Amino acid sequence: MNEAIINAAAKLFAEKGYYSTSMDDVAREAGVAKGSLYYHFKNKSQLYLETVLNGVEYYKGEIRKIYGSDAPASQMAREIIRLLVGIFDNNGALADMVMTGADAGVDADTAAEIRRAKDSLIATVAGVIEDGAMYGELKQCQPGATAEACASFIYAYCKAQKRAGRTDTGRTAAEIETLLMKGLLR
């Protein structure tokens, strides 16, 4: 049931924003009674935070699978780019919450938790960049700043493609990969 609630919440928060989404809306979208919703989440702020944290953990798990492979860092970077494009392109609601969640108008404690979660996601990507630079496959750079800039660029590029009506995830991934890898490779 939590998954259905979190998926419904992600969709509504992305479509309507934090303030315009009510717990009644989420219960209706998830197909659960309002009492069940409050049984799992004490308030809207907690639901928002849990929705973001759930998304971040999913993203990090997928990145760790790539990072744990024996592939060269340059190949891992390409796979992470394609993974992020797929996530941002196919799960835009959750991507919006992770990438802009701290700015949603939530209370300060929730915003701080969201920022920490996003930072941990960025740190996971930074590990690949740092290892690649250490082994001479990627350019020397500040891994954290580079990872954040890359994630932000991928997110913005995917959003721009959607606004332009372009829906070919493969083509979007190839374009982003070309643009980013030219800057990362030695």
Protein Blocks (a to p, Z undefined) as FASTA:
>chain_A
ZZmmmmmmmmmmmmnommlpcfklmmmmnopafklmmmmpmbfklmmmmmmmmmmmmmmm
mmmmmmmpmbdfklmmmmmmmmmmmmmmmmmmlmmmmmmmmmnopafklmmmmmmmmmmm
mmmmmmmmmmmmmnopaccddfklmmmmmmmmmmmmmmmmmmnopabfklmmmmmmmmmm
mmmpZZ
